[in-house]
């Protein structure tokens, strides 16, 4: 079962029904059971690894009530990371080990892949542990409540990465049925289906067509720029579409999850881009990696000694750069132990560090020419510049290998462009194709992108769902019905596995 | 005390005293780089120790919340 399947919708409807028929005091148990059943339906015996992670996180958090907390938190993080590596890269440890893991999790040996959402459980769990360690939240005494927080089923596949202080209370308090929450939740999910099935499904075909086998692709030259932009847009539609489904599903239960995207393509600087793109991961890295380092005794000592030599600003910048390197190393490794992710992380780190280095000259320039730097034109330039700086990162993450990916990028200088329109006159696949899509699918893609742009622009000014609720019932339901029909008719289920999401694999 | 805190914040970033919202850290007015400078200056000025646990979006939401944090650590 995946988030974009009829079985998920049936499962969700059943869970919602039982949830609201249960007294508020016991609703969290319904959610816990639903989460465990969901996990079982998705991953069968891998459920034991979820329970193992939850058990470790629970036991360590409780142990922080005693002394030697720092040593324990480091030990916990080390155990969880080793376990994650063992599960994600079981193949490294030989066939026998894969068979062993398969046996204990009731999986066929060939189907062994990392347990669903385990990377997200790891981040959520470490966040909770560090919060308990820092004393900002109290360790939960009831294991089932910790399990309920870690396994909350809408969010377990791809996040958002929840904080215990934000989610746990909402899970435990229970909610009264609200018609508005139901309708708003369904509308949000519907929009997610449009982004995932109608748009991302087709973008994926275009992306695969453009990249070809990533080696010797027929597209080259100027198409490389288009490929880089499509890779980024594809991840955005796929991932933010999933977030709409997840956040909408949680909303039906009366639970508000944090947003993961906030119009990232409108960001005017790279730090702002990362406050708008995969927000909960950015905040997690900032709070648990960046501040853990910069507020540590050695970093403060370094800052103090540098201050006297190079000045306050430069000292802070140097300490900050070391923190940035830590952050992006964790970012790269969390996505996977591979050269492509590390290259993407290095690319982003370079951009952020570059921003730190030029910060002071830029500030001086701004205060010298305020009229120019505050003009509309300059702000648009900043947004366009950030867009073109930001999008190659997505390409670097999606390419299968560093060498072939970079070779493809190099064709921008070495080979002429291929044809935009390809006509195949004979055989089974005859027809006219634009970037791998036939004319029908290409038209649907362009029209749905225009629809996305219009809805997003309207939504920035005022929640589209509130706008909808203010209009007459007949046009309102006509619009909603039209969207449902559009998803059913134009949803791209094609050759690709529509149920899988790009970020599910990390 | 408020004047001293305000002076430190202004020296790090002139936009901070002018900011009227309630999310200095969240909205990126105070960047991670600024946090290092602010914490270092506040620790020197008031003889306090600010730890990672204190760097929350709630504590770094407004000038007032930063003042309240300093006060609680004194």
Interface residues (C-beta under 8 A of the other chain):
Chain A: X134 X135 X136 X271 X272 X275 X286 X287 X290 X291 X292 X294 X295 X296 X300 X303 X304 X307 X312 X313 X316 X317 X319 X320 X323 X356 X359
Chain B: X28 X31 X32 X33 X34 X35 X36 X37 X39 X40 X41 X43 X50 X51 X52 X53 X55 X56
